[in-house]
Amino acid sequence: MLYINGIAVVVLELKHGSVEVTNAIRQLRNNQESQFNQDFFSIMQLVLAGNDSQGLFYSTATTPENFFVE
C-alpha cells in the first residue's frame, strides 16, 4: 500500500512469476466486495497487480478485470 498523508491511495498485489497476473487482479477485485474490505477500497485511487514474468497492470478501484492495462 502507498499512503499519502496517512491516506491509502494505492494497493499493490504482487505474485510469483509462475502465478498469472489475472490471479492477482481477481484477488484485488474479490477484496473489494462488501464481505471483505469494500469501505477501505472506497478511498483507493489506484490498484496495481503484477508478477515477474508478465509485468505490472493497473486500474482504478472497482474497474472490471478486462480493463486493467499494462
N, C-alpha and C positions, 0 to 999 in steps of 0.2 A: 504494500500500500504506500501511496505517496500522500503525505499530509502537507498542506499549506496553511500556515497559521492555525494549526490544530484541527483543520477540517480535512477529512479524507476526500480526495478528488480523483484518485486513480487506484484501480485494483489490478494487480498483475498476477496471472496464473501461468507458471512455467512447468512444463512436463519434460521428462527424459526424452532423448532423441528417438527412442523406439516407440513412443506413445504419440498417436496422432494429435495434431493441434485441435481437431474437432472435439476430442475428449475434453480438452481444457475449456473450449468455448461452451460446450454443453454443461460443464461443471459451473462455470460462471453464470450461465442462464438459469440453472437449477437453484443456485444460491440466491437468486433474485426473487424467487417465489415467496408467497406470503407465509408459508410454514417455516421458512428459514430466516432470511435477513432482508426482507423487502424494504423495511424502513431505513436500513443502513444504505442500501443502494439508491434511495430516493435523492440523496445529495451527491451521488457519484457522477462525475463528468465523463470519465473515460475508463474503459475496461480493455485490458491487454491480455492476449493469450499467445503462447509460443512454445517452441522447443528448439533443440539444437539443429535438427535436420530440415525443418520447414520454415523456420524464421518466426517473426513476430507479427501477429494480426491484431488489429484494434477496431474499436467501435465505441459508440456511446452506450450507456446503460439502457436496458430494455430493447435493444435492437435485435431483430431475428438473426439466427446463425448465418444465414446465407448473405448477409450484408456486411460481415466482418471483412476488412481489407488488409492486405499485406503492407 
